[in-house]
Amino acid sequence: MFSDQKKSIAIFFLLLLFGSAVLYAGNGHFLFVQGGLYHAAQRDRSMSPLAYSGTGIAAGIAYEHRGHPNMEIFQLTLQSGNIRNRYGNTCAYQRFAFRNYTFYQKQDEFGKTLTFGWSNINAFHRYVNAAYGNYADRLNYYTLFGPAFRYAQPFRIGKLHFRVQLPADLQILGFYLRPSYISNSPSGYLDPENSAFMAWLRSIDIFVPSRDWHFSLNPELSLILGSGGRLSLTYQYQFVRIAKPEPFIQSKGTWYIGLVTKL
């Protein structure tokens, strides 16, 4: 039997065999899958005052449509691993997210692209801290909207063609569902007189700019192959802060390796 660490490494290398398509040139329809590793650090005061951190595997699939004047990206991702505090207590961590971008393109005569648009992210986090017994299962969910920016620049080194890009987004409006301080259920579920619908409704809070934050930055380098495909290296950084009912803060970086596929 493999240890959990060996299993994670084996799955990671299997993902790299499939690769991840990262699509940046020309019009058309593209499909890509992703494989990589992430490192996350977070503090959820509804669970513990201590910070937890750890690494895990990341995988996903996405569709991109490039046309005039819009470029649209739809992406599904899944992350799984373990996070632990400085005393060795461990949480099993999973994240499932759906994200989409719409960019309004403008390209100059040298192939440089400066685009502005908007983004939406829907994310579900679950982490299980076995030491908490009946309150072991923690969750949060949010749906957020905000502006997005992307700059891309092609260049050459000898006979090799490259493309570097820098997308970023800042989420400024939305809603979220968070667990309560004394239970693994959001606060609306603590009142037994609430129906299932009212419990869900009263557990929703508004994502408020300056009180709550969600920011991501995704620099990427792509090598353009003679076959028309691409190899890419991507780093995705994300920072999240949700203030109520108890502060939840997470900082996470993910590395991906990619290979293009065009439909």
ABEGO torsion letter per residue (X at the ends): XBBAAAAAAAAAAAAAAAEBBBBABEBEBBBBBBBBBBBBBBBBAAABABBBBEBBBBBBBBBBBBBOABBBBBBBBBBBEBBBBAAGBBBBBBBBBBBBBBBBBBBBAAGBBBBBBBBBBBBBBBBBBAAAEAAABBBBBBBBBBBBBBBBBBBBBEABBBBBBBBBBBBABEBBBBBBAABABBAAAABAABBAAAAAAAABBBBBBGABBBBBBBBBBBBBBAAGBBBBBBBBBBBBBBAOABBBBBBBBBBBBBBBBBX
